[in-house]
Amino acid sequence: MLESAEIGHKVDKKTYAREETRLREALLNAQFELSAKARGPVLVIISGVESGGRGETANILTAWMDPRHIRVYAFGPRTPEELARPVAWRYWRALPPTGKIGIFMNAWYQEALTERVAGRIGDAELDVYLQEIRREERMLADEGVVLLKFWIHLSRDAQKKRIADLESNPQTRWRITAADKRALKLYSKSHDVWEHVLRETSTGMAPWYVVEGADERYRSLTVGKILLDAMQRTLAAPTERRTTVKAASPAPSVVDNVKLIRDLDLSRKLSDKAYAADVSKYQRRLAKLSHDSRFGERALVAVFEGADAAGKGGAIRRVTGALDAHQYLIVPVAAPTDEERVHPYLWRFWRYLPPHGGITIFDRSWYGRVLVERVQGFCSVADWTRAYDEINQFEEQLARAGVIVVKFWLQISKEEQLKRFRLREHTAFKNFKITPEDWRNRRKWSDYERAVCDMVDRTSTEIAPWTLVEANDKRYARAKILKTIVTRVEGALG
């Protein structure tokens, strides 16, 4: 793959001047149309050999197009803020919205390449990381992101000459760093790693384009033409209405396992005395755990899902009652905002992940895709069926980064729900809690039962199991939730 890029390609000045003018005009027109039609987004990843012209390539693309609709991110070593979160956190936060172009310098490839060349990880660890990259890029492509990956390549001789040329010119000498010279020494060792990484991560939906970097004019025109072609194909493709198409019929259940919910013993209760004792005990233990030095290297994500009026808010308040206000964040999840709609689905959840020592509580979560969006037909069957794997991958990334993921489904009976709805309607300070949406969801009780059971079946894993909470008695539910969190955190801290 890389050897084929080492054939000398050159473009003379006259040809370049002629083609550049036409290319710039076409790129600008495509960029404006992409923005006007809210298509894409387009994510350009530029990686390659040190001193190969990666930065110059990014600079010329931004010079050729409107800078309002394109943004470059140069990812270097992770900052302390980034080190305190999962590896992918910084990339998800930087993803461009629909209609825009993002350029990632190196992106998620650089760390793996650097670690393998330095010998800090082996082939097996590298392959696990590459498998994760393929899955992540597949998810982005499924969400409508147009992925373009460029590897700017130089032969060792060409790299050596380019470094010498840049160093000899006082105006460009500053561009050569110790890292460039170190990379030249490691060229032979690095070459096989590059080949392996490109071969393993070049896929149909996210292929690598290997571009020879020796001739600046050739490099710029080649990258520009590939980008133009991708934008024009995106604009010519039929518009997909992924999140607005109503299902023609109720979404099919993945498995017939509704007994999982229907067999819960909702008669479980706790006396006032036992409740007070349990809540006090587990709040004390949770408070102590949250200040444990070992928790400073971990984080907690608590997910609260449940039937409408099941008591999620009251349970959350009992959890936060044991915590310092500066340590936790509660994220209430409703219908996506305009900003969230123009990003891939999981973007709005990635942005709220806690740092080490922190706690994020999601009042509803990413499971909306396989619950309300599935049942109400707000997304296609293809979207919610692939979401199970995407969610498991997401939670696996969290767990690998030291995040303790605790997930609760609060279940009440249909009769208890009606009782609570009526109480809300006739209680002034609770009236805001009951909405037409609650009554609409109630009419699809059986559909939600199937969706919940499918969700638990597909996403209850060893690293992030679901806890089903019998919530007809609020006291029992709150005590069980507190106990579960404490038990999970204590187990994780050892």
C-alpha positions in Angstrom: 0.0 0.0 0.0 2.7 2.5 1.0 5.2 1.4 -1.6 2.7 2.3 -4.3 2.8 5.9 -3.1 6.5 6.3 -3.5 6.4 6.7 -7.3 7.4 10.2 -8.1 4.4 12.4 -8.9 4.9 16.0 -9.9 2.7 18.8 -11.1 4.2 21.8 -13.0 3.4 25.3 -12.0 1.2 26.0 -15.1 -0.9 22.9 -14.7 -1.2 23.6 -10.9 -2.4 27.2 -11.5 -5.0 26.1 -14.0 -6.3 23.2 -11.9 -6.2 25.1 -8.6 -8.5 27.8 -9.8 -11.2 25.4 -11.0 -10.8 23.2 -7.9 -11.2 26.1 -5.5 -14.3 27.3 -7.1 -15.8 23.8 -7.1 -14.9 23.2 -3.5 -16.4 26.5 -2.4 -19.7 25.8 -4.3 -19.9 22.3 -2.8 -19.1 23.6 0.7 -21.9 26.2 0.5 -24.4 23.6 -0.8 -23.4 21.2 1.9 -24.1 23.9 4.5 -27.3 25.1 2.9 -28.7 21.6 2.6 -27.4 20.4 6.0 -25.8 17.3 4.6 -22.9 15.4 5.9 -21.0 16.3 8.1 -17.6 15.6 6.4 -14.8 14.5 8.7 -11.3 14.6 7.1 -8.5 12.7 9.0 -5.0 13.7 7.9 -2.2 11.5 9.2 1.1 10.2 7.8 4.8 10.4 7.9 6.4 13.2 10.0 7.4 16.2 7.8 5.3 14.8 5.0 3.2 17.9 4.7 0.2 17.1 6.8 -0.1 20.6 8.3 0.4 22.3 4.9 -2.4 20.1 3.5 -4.8 21.2 6.2 -3.8 24.8 5.8 -4.4 24.8 2.1 -7.8 23.2 2.4 -8.9 25.9 4.8 -7.4 28.6 2.5 -9.4 27.2 -0.4 -12.7 27.1 1.4 -14.8 29.3 3.6 -13.3 29.1 7.1 -16.7 29.6 8.7 -17.8 26.1 7.7 -14.5 24.2 8.3 -12.5 23.7 11.4 -9.1 22.0 12.1 -8.2 20.2 15.3 -4.6 19.2 15.9 -4.5 16.4 18.5 -1.3 16.2 20.4 -0.6 14.4 23.7 -3.7 14.3 25.9 -4.1 17.0 28.4 -4.8 16.3 32.1 -8.5 16.9 31.5 -8.5 14.4 28.6 -6.4 11.8 30.5 -9.1 11.8 33.2 -11.7 10.6 30.6 -12.1 7.8 28.0 -9.7 8.1 25.1 -12.4 8.9 22.6 -13.9 11.7 24.7 -11.9 14.5 23.0 -12.7 13.3 19.5 -16.4 13.0 20.1 -16.5 16.6 21.5 -14.8 17.9 18.4 -17.0 16.2 15.8 -18.4 18.6 13.3 -22.2 19.2 13.0 -24.2 18.5 9.9 -23.4 20.8 7.0 -19.8 21.4 8.3 -16.3 20.1 7.6 -13.9 19.0 10.3 -10.3 18.2 9.8 -8.6 16.0 12.5 -4.8 15.9 12.4 -3.9 12.3 13.3 -7.0 11.8 15.3 -7.4 8.4 17.0 -4.6 6.7 15.0 -1.6 8.6 16.4 -1.6 7.2 19.9 -1.8 3.6 18.7 1.0 4.2 16.2 3.3 5.9 18.7 2.7 3.3 21.4 3.4 0.4 19.1 6.5 1.9 17.5 7.9 2.7 21.0 7.2 -0.9 22.1 4.9 0.0 24.9 2.1 -2.2 23.5 2.3 -5.4 21.5 0.6 -6.6 18.3 -2.3 -8.1 20.2 -3.1 -4.8 22.0 -2.7 -2.9 18.8 -5.2 -5.1 17.0 -7.8 -4.7 19.8 -7.4 -0.9 19.5 -7.8 -1.1 15.7 -10.9 -3.3 16.0 -12.4 -0.6 18.2 -11.5 2.1 15.6 -13.3 0.1 12.9 -16.4 -0.2 15.0 -16.3 3.5 15.9 -15.9 4.6 12.3 -18.7 2.2 11.3 -21.0 3.9 13.8 -20.1 7.4 12.6 -20.7 6.3 9.0 -24.1 4.9 10.0 -24.9 8.2 11.6 -24.3 10.0 8.3 -20.7 11.2 8.8 -18.7 11.2 5.6 -15.3 9.9 6.6 -12.2 10.7 4.5 -8.8 9.4 5.7 -5.6 10.6 4.1 -2.1 9.2 4.8 0.5 11.6 3.5 3.5 9.4 2.7 7.2 9.9 2.0 9.9 7.4 1.4 12.8 7.6 3.9 15.0 9.4 1.4 12.2 11.9 0.6 11.6 12.5 4.3 15.4 13.0 4.9 15.6 15.4 2.0 12.5 17.4 3.1 13.8 17.8 6.6 17.2 19.0 5.2 15.5 21.4 2.8 13.3 22.9 5.5 16.2 23.2 7.9 18.3 25.0 5.3 15.7 27.7 4.9 15.6 30.3 7.7 12.0 30.9 7.0 11.0 27.2 7.5 13.6 26.0 9.9 11.2 26.4 12.8 9.0 23.8 11.4 11.5 21.0 12.1 11.3 19.6 15.6 13.2 17.0 17.6 10.2 14.7 16.9 10.7 14.9 13.2 14.4 13.9 13.5 13.5 11.1 15.9 10.8 9.9 13.4 13.5 9.7 10.7 15.6 7.4 12.8 12.7 5.2 13.5 11.5 5.1 9.8 12.3 1.5 9.1 10.8 0.3 12.4 7.7 2.4 11.8 7.0 1.4 8.2 5.7 -2.1 9.0 3.4 -0.7 11.7 2.0 1.9 9.3 1.3 -0.7 6.7 -0.5 -2.9 9.3 -2.6 -0.1 10.6 -3.7 1.2 7.2 -4.4 -2.3 6.0 -6.5 -3.2 9.0 -8.5 0.0 9.1 -9.1 0.7 5.4 -12.8 -0.3 5.0 -15.5 0.3 2.4 -17.1 3.1 4.4 -13.8 4.6 5.6 -11.0 3.8 3.1 -7.5 5.2 3.4 -6.2 7.4 0.6 -2.4 7.2 0.5 -1.0 10.4 -1.1 2.6 11.0 -2.0 3.8 14.1 -0.1 7.0 14.9 -1.9 5.5 17.3 -4.4 3.3 20.0 -2.6 1.3 20.8 -5.7 0.5 17.2 -6.4 -0.4 16.5 -2.8 -2.8 19.5 -2.5 -4.6 18.8 -5.8 -5.0 15.1 -5.0 -6.5 15.7 -1.6 -8.7 18.5 -2.8 -10.1 16.5 -5.7 -10.9 13.5 -3.4 -12.6 15.9 -0.9 -14.6 17.5 -3.8 -15.7 14.1 -5.1 -16.9 13.0 -1.7 -18.9 16.2 -1.1 -20.5 16.0 -4.6 -21.5 12.4 -4.0 -23.0 13.3 -0.6 -25.0 16.1 -2.2 -26.2 13.9 -5.0 -27.3 11.0 -2.7 -31.0 10.8 -1.7 -31.8 12.5 1.7 -32.2 9.9 4.4 -34.9 10.8 7.0 -33.4 8.6 9.7 -35.1 10.2 12.7 -38.4 11.5 11.3 -40.0 8.5 9.6 -42.9 7.0 11.4 -42.9 3.2 11.5 -45.6 1.7 9.3 -46.3 -0.9 12.0 -45.2 -1.5 15.6 -41.5 -2.3 15.7 -40.8 -6.0 16.1 -39.5 -7.4 19.3 -36.0 -8.8 19.2 -36.9 -11.7 21.5 -40.0 -12.8 23.3 -39.0 -12.2 26.9 -41.6 -9.9 28.4 -41.8 -12.2 31.5 -38.6 -10.5 32.6 -40.7 -7.4 33.5 -44.1 -9.0 34.2 -42.7 -11.5 36.7 -41.2 -8.8 39.0 -42.6 -8.9 42.5 -44.0 -5.4 42.7 -45.5 -6.0 46.1 -42.2 -5.6 47.8 -42.3 -2.9 50.5 -40.2 -1.4 53.2 -41.4 0.0 56.5 -40.8 3.6 57.4 -38.3 2.5 60.1 -36.4 0.1 57.8 -36.4 2.7 55.0 -34.9 5.4 57.2 -32.2 3.1 58.5 -31.3 1.8 55.1 -31.1 5.2 53.5 -29.0 6.6 56.3 -26.6 3.6 56.2 -26.1 3.6 52.4 -25.9 7.4 52.1 -23.1 7.3 54.7 -21.2 4.6 52.9 -21.7 6.3 49.5 -20.4 9.6 50.9 -17.3 7.9 52.3 -16.7 6.1 49.0 -17.0 9.3 47.0 -14.1 10.8 49.0 -12.0 7.6 49.0 -8.6 8.3 47.4 -9.1 5.2 45.2 -12.2 6.8 43.7 -10.0 9.6 42.5 -8.8 7.2 39.8 -12.3 6.1 38.9 -15.6 7.8 37.9 -19.3 6.9 38.2 -22.0 7.0 35.6 -25.5 6.2 37.0 -28.3 5.7 34.4 -31.9 6.0 35.5 -34.6 4.7 33.2 -38.1 3.6 34.0 -41.8 3.8 33.3 -43.3 7.3 33.5 -44.0 8.2 37.2 -41.9 5.3 38.4 -40.0 7.6 40.8 -36.7 8.3 39.1 -36.5 11.9 40.4 -37.0 11.0 44.0 -34.5 8.2 43.8 -31.9 10.5 42.2 -32.4 13.0 45.1 -31.6 10.3 47.6 -28.4 9.5 45.8 -27.3 13.1 45.5 -28.2 13.7 49.1 -25.0 11.7 50.0 -22.7 13.7 47.6 -21.0 17.1 47.5 -22.6 19.4 45.0 -19.4 20.1 43.2 -18.7 16.3 42.6 -21.8 15.4 40.6 -23.8 16.5 37.5 -27.4 15.5 36.8 -28.2 15.4 33.1 -32.0 15.3 32.4 -32.4 13.9 28.9 -35.4 14.9 26.8 -36.0 15.3 23.1 -32.7 16.3 21.4 -32.1 20.0 20.9 -31.3 21.6 17.5 -27.6 21.4 18.4 -27.8 17.8 19.3 -29.8 16.8 16.2 -26.9 17.9 13.9 -24.4 15.6 15.6 -24.2 11.8 15.8 -26.6 10.3 18.3 -24.1 9.5 21.1 -22.5 13.0 20.9 -24.7 14.6 23.5 -23.9 11.9 26.0 -20.1 11.8 25.4 -19.9 15.5 26.3 -21.2 15.0 29.8 -18.9 12.2 30.9 -17.3 12.8 34.3 -13.6 13.1 35.0 -11.8 10.9 37.5 -13.4 11.4 40.9 -16.6 12.7 39.3 -20.2 11.4 39.0 -22.7 11.9 36.3 -26.3 10.9 36.8 -28.4 10.6 33.6 -32.1 11.0 34.1 -33.0 9.0 31.0 -30.1 8.3 28.7 -28.8 6.9 25.4 -31.3 4.1 25.8 -33.9 6.4 24.4 -33.0 5.1 21.0 -34.2 1.6 21.9 -37.1 2.7 24.0 -39.1 5.9 23.1 -37.5 6.3 19.6 -38.2 2.7 18.8 -41.7 2.5 20.2 -42.9 5.9 18.9 -41.3 5.3 15.5 -38.9 8.3 15.7 -36.1 6.3 14.2 -35.9 3.4 11.7 -35.8 -0.3 12.7 -32.2 -0.3 11.3 -31.2 2.5 13.6 -32.5 1.0 16.9 -31.4 -2.5 16.1 -27.8 -1.5 15.5 -28.0 0.8 18.6 -27.6 -2.2 20.9 -24.1 -2.9 19.7 -23.2 0.8 19.6 -24.4 1.2 23.2 -22.4 -1.9 24.4 -19.3 -0.5 22.7 -19.8 2.9 24.3 -20.2 1.4 27.8 -17.2 -0.9 27.2 -15.1 2.2 26.4 -16.3 3.8 29.7 -15.5 0.7 31.7 -12.0 0.4 30.2 -11.3 4.0 31.2 -12.2 3.3 34.8 -15.8 4.5 34.8 -18.2 2.5 37.0 -21.5 2.2 35.0 -24.6 1.5 37.1 -28.0 1.2 35.2 -31.5 1.1 36.7 -34.8 0.3 35.3 -37.6 1.3 37.6 -40.8 -0.7 37.1 -44.3 0.0 38.4 -47.6 -1.7 37.6 -50.0 -0.1 35.2 -52.5 0.4 38.0 -49.9 2.2 40.2 -49.0 4.4 37.3 -52.6 5.5 36.8 -52.9 6.3 40.5 -49.7 8.5 40.3 -50.9 10.2 37.1 -54.2 11.1 38.8 -52.4 12.4 41.9 -50.2 14.6 39.8 -53.2 16.0 38.0 -54.9 17.0 41.2 -51.8 18.2 43.1 -50.8 21.8 42.3 -47.1 21.5 42.9 -46.9 18.2 40.9 -49.1 19.3 38.0 -46.1 20.1 35.8 -45.0 16.5 35.9 -48.0 15.1 33.9 -48.0 15.8 30.2 -49.9 14.6 27.1 -46.7 12.6 26.3 -47.2 10.5 29.5 -50.7 9.5 28.5 -49.5 8.7 24.9 -46.8 6.5 26.3 -49.3 4.7 28.6 -51.4 3.7 25.6 -48.3 1.8 24.3 -47.6 0.0 27.6 -47.2 -3.4 26.0 -44.9 -2.1 23.3 -42.7 -0.5 26.0 -42.6 -3.8 27.9 -41.2 -5.6 24.8 -38.7 -2.8 24.2 -37.5 -2.8 27.8 -37.0 -6.6 27.9 -35.1 -6.5 24.6 -33.0 -3.7 25.9 -32.1 -5.6 29.1 -31.5 -8.8 27.2 -29.1 -7.1 24.7 -27.3 -4.6 26.9 -27.0 -6.2 30.4 -23.3 -7.1 30.4 -20.8 -8.1 33.0 -19.3 -4.7 33.0 -22.6 -2.8 32.9 -25.4 -4.9 34.1 -29.0 -3.7 34.5 -30.7 -3.6 37.9 -34.4 -4.0 37.7 -36.1 -2.1 40.5 -39.5 -3.0 41.9 -40.8 0.6 42.3 -44.5 0.4 43.4 -43.2 1.2 46.9 -40.9 4.2 46.6 -39.2 3.5 49.8 -38.1 0.0 48.7 -37.0 1.3 45.3 -34.8 4.1 46.8 -33.2 1.8 49.3 -32.4 -0.8 46.7 -30.9 1.8 44.3 -28.6 3.2 47.0 -27.5 -0.2 48.1 -26.8 -1.2 44.5 -24.6 1.8 43.8 -22.7 1.3 47.1 -22.1 -2.4 46.3 -21.0 -1.7 42.8 -18.6 1.1 43.8 -17.1 -1.0 46.7 -16.6 -3.9 44.3 -14.9 -1.7 41.8 -12.5 -0.2 44.4 -11.7 -3.6 45.8 
